[in-house]
Amino acid sequence: MREILGRRRRLRLRRKEGAARLDAALTFATAWQWPVLPGAGTAPAALRDGRGLGCACPDPDCAVPGAHPFDPALLAATTDERMVRWWWSNRPTAPVMLATGGRAPCAVSLPALAGAKALVALDRMGMRLGPVVATPTRWSLLVAPYTLERLGELLYSKDWVPSSLRFHGEGGYLVLPPSEIGAGQVRWERAPSPPAAPAPAGPVFRRAARRSGAPVAAAPWLPDVEAVLDALVEASTSAPDGGSRLAY
């Protein structure tokens, strides 16, 4: 009896998680016009040395288990509601991947410890921040779209840029909440806030708004990459490993 009850609880939990990811993917794609696609996801049978779940992709040594596109490929990312519904109806537990760049947000990510230090420094400066995505190993600050040329100019002016910093621009991707990847749960360290509202509308409101045709929350405000870059470089440089290790 206990086994049956346990299976039912797990089934209810999976359904709840699947509904949450579909709702999030629809909000990103249709309300905010962020192109998304399902990520590779994790494989419970692919445990790697007790360090968490492995990736569902064919690479047994995948460096970012579950947290990358695989099938479909990145170029399939879309804002089309019907496609998003189809994807997550067939794979309800798939991670939600954002295709960065173009008109979509870009991001800068760094190891979690350095990310926490950077947020403290930016808060002390009174800097307004956009959404911050956190995994157990890395934090990512979403920023306004930038070109590779502009990013190159900004980085060229620095004496040194730690290799632990990663830049998610055009042709890149980023996993978004409420996904689960090999490293663990993906969450908002700083939740998205539209320019005209203190917080995004809840999932129930968004579903009702979509059905009724009423307007939904505007896309979140995003800072310019130049405004946050110095703090991220400094935090990564002063991290325990000196910012020299690419920690996923």
Summary of the structure (lengths in Angstrom):
residues: 248
radius of gyration: 18.5
end to end distance: 41.1
largest distance: 65.6
contacts: 810
relative contact order: 0.18
helix: 35%
strand: 18%
